Amino acid sequence: MLSPASRRGNGPAASGDFRQVSLPLDTEKSLVAISARRQEIHASVGAPASGLIDAQFARAFGTEGILSLPMISRGRSLGVMV
């Protein structure tokens, strides 16, 4: 859920303590893993979470969905911002 005053999430991760997470890239139903593998932006906002990991991210951020932005350098995936 977004805080009306700041337009920021108000879940447990909104405090900034949630900085780095590792997960296997072979996770088929995670938009985060798919973003890293395919080097594409993916979103689950307004749609049901595609997997448990995505639902856990959304719950931790206190939002209705996630936006996965792959970080790419020289054609190589370095990580994903969620």
Buried (B, 14 or more C-beta within 10 A) or exposed (E): EEEEEEEEBBBEBBEEEBEEBEEEBEBEEBBBBBBBBEBEEBEBEEEEBBBEBBBBBBEBBBBBBBBBBBEBEEEEBEBBEB
